[in-house]
Amino acid sequence: MAALVFCGIAPNLYYMVRDRGLSTIMSFSHVIFWVPLIVLLVKLVIADAVFSPAFEVYSVLLLVVCSISVFFDIGDCWKWIKGDRAVFGR
């Protein structure tokens, strides 16, 4: 689970340094790695397994945050595919 979170963030460091700002291309790594993370978290949350209350709260919060992020990232991916190469912060 932590590897999927890291893989969704790490590639963006390259683009932030290269572009000296934020661009819509950064959304692709979130969509690629966080959609499987969301599926994993949904399975984890609905499972009947016994976890600590802290881990259950963490899992639900991570699911909510990643889902909101991916919702916006899908739109950003579409913008980038359509030609929007603007860099925010410049």
C-alpha positions, 0 to 999 in steps of 0.5 A: 500500500505504501509503495502505491502511494509513493509511486503516485507521488515520486515521478512528480518530483521530476516534473516539478523540477523540470518545469519549475512549477505544477503541470497537468502531466503530474496527474498521470502518475496519480491515476496509474498508481492510485486507482489500484490503491483505491481498489485495494483500500475498498477491499480492505475497508469492506473486509471482515478482518479485524484491524486496529481502530487507528488503521481502520481510520487511516484506511478510510481517510486515505481512501477518501483523499485518494478518491478525491485526488483521482477524481480531479486528476482524471480531468487533468489527464484529459486536459493534458491529452487535449493539449493543455501544457500550462505550468502553474506557478510561472 
